[in-house]
């Protein structure tokens, strides 16, 4: 809960708000400095004019009467050093905060210097008040502008997040996901429309591919059946055995393609029943006819309560050792057998012996001791008609694809990984 309330300052919303606040602060700072400099220059100009006027009047009185008017002085002690020796007959000024001086010699060289001063204390005080007012006004403006910017940036970030979520759903395989019509005609609306068009195009391509796969499989089913029937009419011999084996492989491929097309189209529905998991797994392994070690352990509170030593089975047998307390699960046993059988066949075809199957709780683990899954399979998952690497043997790459599709249909999790000491590991976790 507290994590949700804590703002994410790395998000686009806060980055935009920080950028807007920095830009506003920069603008306010530049304007404030310019106003300060312009006002200070205006104060000095007016002070210089006042000092010149006062000096002109005082010099006129002094020359006519020899008297020094109030506010003027002859060689005053606090006169700036720059004005103690002004050029003869010329007026000079000096700026010494908060006083502006004007001075002129009364006669020839060596004559006294008549000087007047203009106090700028009031104007400088007003300048400081102006600076303070601008600072306060700027802070108030920023305090009012930042929430508005955060709110506006939040609206933009929310729209971008909606587009991002749609793209994520499409990437996860939900090609029906759409952003829909978004408010405005800006770049975000263009991105949303582009993502929707991309999803439409991908959906059309995928539907066309699925339809093509289904059509090809259906069209091949009849001639393959005819080939199998014709093979039965051949005289017994090596040629008949070889042809029959190839026809069986071709029929298996066609059936796999049909199964994948049904899974892709969402035409499959599981028929659930409560069955003992170890019996279903053992039966699935036995149907493969491949030498496999099957170990059944009883999980107690998430831990294995009894470790077992599996025995290598004969090619047509399965040896089950360990705890026999049956763990019943509610699932489709036919599809579960299909998943386990495909994983075992894949382990024998592409891995290395011994192949081990472990049943623990609701988890079924199939492991071989071969080269392991290729990095491409671990990263992107199994792909049709791709085995991932030459060292993993031959095949169509459909076994893992079907197992993954059937696992999704059963709401189960199928994870592929490599063991630290070598070998491929397929972990199937059935839902509770």
N, C-alpha and C positions, 0 to 999 in steps of 0.2 A: 504493500500500500504506500509506504513512504517512498519507495523507489519511483512510483508513478507520479507522486507529488513533486519530486525533485526535478527541476527543469534540466533538460539536456542542452547544455550550452554549445555542444558541438553540432547541433542541428542547424539546418539552413535558416530556420526562423530566427534564432538568436544571432546567427552570423549577419543576416540582413539588418536586424535591429542594431547590432553593434556598429556595422558599417554606416547606417543612417545616423546614429548618434555621433560617431566620429566626424562624419561630414558636417553635421549641424554644428558641432563644437568648433570645427575648423572655420566654418563660415562666420560663426558668432565671434570667434577670436580675432579673425582678420578684420571684420567690421569694427569690433571694439578698438583694436589697435589703430586703425585708420581714423576713427572718430576722435580718439585721444590725441593722436598726433595733429590732426587738423585743428582741434580746439586749442591745444597748447600753442600751436603756431599763431592762431588768431589772437590769443591772449598776449603773446609777445609783440605781435604787430601793433595792437592797440596800445600796449604799454609803451612801446617805442615812440608812437605818435604823441602820446600824452607827455612823455619826457621831453621830446623835441619842443613841443608847444610851451611847456613850462620853462624850459631853458631860454627860449627866444624871448618870452615876456620878461624873465628875470634879467637877462642881459640888456634889454632895452632900458629897463628901469635903472640898472646899475650904471650904464653909460650916461644917462641923463642926470641922475641924481647922486650917483656914487653909493647908493644904499643897496643893501642886500635884502631882497624880499623874503618873506617867510617861506620855508621849504627849500631855500637855496643856501649855499655856503661857499666860502672861499677856501680852497684846499682842505676839504673835510678829511678827518682822520680815517674814516672808513671808505674813502674813495678807492675803487679798484686800481691796482697798479697799472693796468693798461690805459687808464685815463689821466694819470698824474702828469704825463708829458704829451698832451695832444698837440697836433700841428696848429700853428698860429692861424687864427681867424676861422677855423673850421669846427663844426659841432661833431662830437663823437659820442657813441653810446656803448654801453657794456651791460651784459645780462648776467646778473648774479642773484640767483633765487634767494629770497622772494622779492628782490629789489631790481629795478631797471634804472640805470644811471645814464645821465646825459651831461657832458662837460664841454667847456670851451674856454680858451685863454681870454682874459679880459683885455690884453694888449699885446705888446711884442714879446720877444723871447725873455723868459724869466719873470713875466708877469703872473699874478695869481690865476688860478684856475677856478672858474665859477661852475659849480656843479649842482644839479638837482636830482632827486631820486623819486621814483614812482613805486609805491608799494603794491605788489600784486597778490597779497595774501588772500583777499576776498575772491579774486578770480581763480587762484590755485585751489582754494577750498571748494569752490563750485566745480572745478575740474575733478577733484577727488570724489565729490558727491555724484557727479555724472558717471565716473568710472564704476562706483559702487552700484548705482542704479542699473547700469548696463549689465553688470555681473549678475545681480539679482534677477533682472528680467530674462537674461539668457538661461539661468538655471531653471526659472519657472517655465520658460518655453521648452527647454529640454525635458523637464519633468512631464509636461503635457504631451510633447511630441513622441517620446519614446514609447509609451503605452500604445499610442495609435499605430506607430510603426510595427511594434510587436504584434498587434492584432492583425494588421494588414499582411505582415510576413507570415503569420500563422495561417491565414486564409490561403496564401500562395503555397505554403508548405503542405497544407492539408490536401490541396488539389494535386500537388506533385506526389504526395504519399499515396493517394488513390491510384494514380497512374502506375506508380512503382508496385503497389500490391497487385494490380491487374497483370502487369508484366511478370511478376513472380508466380502468379497462379498459372499463367500461360506456360512459363518455363517448367512448372511442375507437372504439366500435362493437361491442365484444364483449358482446352481450346474454346470452351463456351464463355470464358470470362471476358467481360467487356467493361470498359470505363464508362461508356455511354456519353450522353451530351453533357458537356461542362459549361459553366458560366463563362462569358467573355469570349473574345476573339483574339486572345493573346497567344504567346508561344506555348503556354501550358495546354491550351485547347488544341493547338496543332499537334503537340506531342501525343495527347490522348487520342486524337483522331487517327494519327499514324499507327499507334499501338493497336487500335481496334482494327484498322485495315490489315495490319500484319497478321493479327489473329484470324481474321476472315480468310486471308490467303493461305495461312498454314492449315486451317481447318479444312479448306477445300482440297489442298494437296494430300493431307492425311486421309481424308475420306476417300479420295480417289485411289490412294495406295491400298487402303484396306479393301475397297471394293475389288480392285484388281487382284489382290491376293486371294480373296474369297472366290472370285470368278475362276481364276486359274486352278485353284484347288478343286473346285466343283467339276470343272471340265476334265481334269486329269483323273478324277476318281473312277469314272466309268472305264476309260481305256486301261487303267492300271488293274481294275478288277478283271477285265478281259484277259490281260496278260497273265495274271495269276491263274485264271482258269485254263488258259492255253498251256501254261507250264505244267499243269497237272497231267496233261495228255502226252507229254514228251516221255520217251522211254527213259527208264532209270539209268543214271550214269553221272559222270562228273559234270558234263555240260548241263544236265537238268538241275543238278544241285546248285551250280553256279548261277544259272538263270533264275532259279527260284529264290535264291538269297538276294539277288539284285532287285527282283520284283518286290520282295518283302521290304527291302530298304526304301524303295520308291513309294510303296504304299504307306510306310511309316512317315515318310516326309510329307506326303499329301495329307495324312491325318493330322500331323503337327500343324501344317499350314491352316487347315480348317479350324483347328482348336484355337490358334492364335487369332484368326479372323473373328471367331465368336467372342473371344475375350475382348478384343479391341472394340467390337460393336456393342459390348455390354449385354449380349444376348444370353449369357450364362447366369444361372441362379443356383446358389448352393442349397443342397438338401441336408439340413443339419440333423444330427442324432448324437446321443451320448454314447461314446465308445471308449474302450480302454486304449490309451495312447500307445502303450508298448506293444499290444497285439497288432494294432494297425501298422505301426512302423515295421515290426518283424515280418508281417505279411508282405508289405511293400518291398522290403529288401529281398525276401525269398523269391518274389516274382521276377526279380532281375536275373536270378540264376548266377550271380557273381559272388566270388568269395569275399565275405564282408564280416567284420567284427561288430557285433551289436552288444552294447552295454546299457543296461537299465539300472538307474540308481534312484533312490527315494530321497526327494528333497524335503528337509524338515526346516521350516522357518527360513527358507532361502539358502540353507546350507545342505551339502551332501552328507547324509547320515551314514551311508555305507559305501565305501569305495569297492570297486569290483575289478577283477582281472578278466578281460575278455579273451576269448579263444578264437583263433583263426578258423573260420568255417570252411567247409568244402564248397566247391562251386555251386552246388544246388542246395545247400543247406545254410541255415542261419543258427548260430549258437547264441542264446541269450543268457547272460549271467548277471548275478547281482540281485537286488531286491525285486521281488515280483509283486509287491503290493501295487495293484493296477491303479494308475492315475487316469480317471475318466475325464474326457473333455467333450464339449459340445461343438462338433464340427461336421464337415462333410467328409466321411471316410474315404470316398472314392477320390476326391480331389487331394486329400492329404496323402493317400498312397501315390498319386501321380507326382506330387511334389517330391516326396522322399525318393521314389524310384528314379526320377530324372536327376536328382542330386547324386545318387549313388552311381548311376550310369555315367554321369559326367565326370565323377571322381575317378572311375576306372578308365574311362576313355582318355582323359586329358591329364590325370595325375599319376601317382605312383603308389604301389602297395606299401604297407597294408592300408586298406580303406576301413575307417572306423566310424561307426554310428553310435552316438550316445544319446540316451533319452533320460532327461532329468527334469522332473516336474512337468511343465508345459513347454519345455525347450527340447528341440531335436538338433543335434550337431553332427554334421557329416564332414569328415576330415580325411584327406589323403596325404601322402608323403612325397608328392611330386614337386614340380617347379613352382607351384602356387599360381594364384590368379595374376594375370598381367596387370600392369598399372592402369591401362586404359579401362579394363573391366571394373577395377576397384573405384576408379574415378567417375566413370559415366554409366556403369552398369552394363549388363549383357546386351549385346546387339545381335540382331538376326543375321545369320549367314556369316558370322565372324567369330572365330575361336580365340582371337586376341593375340596369339603368338604361335609360331610354327612348332615350338617345342612342346606345345600342349596337345599335339596330335591333330587328327582330322575330325571333321564333323560339320554340321550345318549351323551350329550356334543357336539352335532353337530350344534345346533342353532347358537351359537356365532362363530363357525368355518365358517359356511356358510356366516354369516353376514360380517365377516372379509374378506373372499374371494371376496364377491360381492362388498364390499367397495373398495378393491384394483382395481377391474375391472372398477369401476367408477372413479378412481383416487381421491377417497375421503379418508379422515382420520377418522378412528374409534379408539377412545381412551377409555380405561376402567379405572375407578378409583373409590375410595370410598369417600362418602361425609363425612365432618368432624363430622357431627351430626349423622352419621350412614346411611347405605343404599348404594346400588350399583348405580353408575352413568355411563352411556354409552353416549359418546359425538360423534356425527357424523357431520363432517364438509365437505360440498360439495365444490368442486373446483370452483373458480370464472370463 
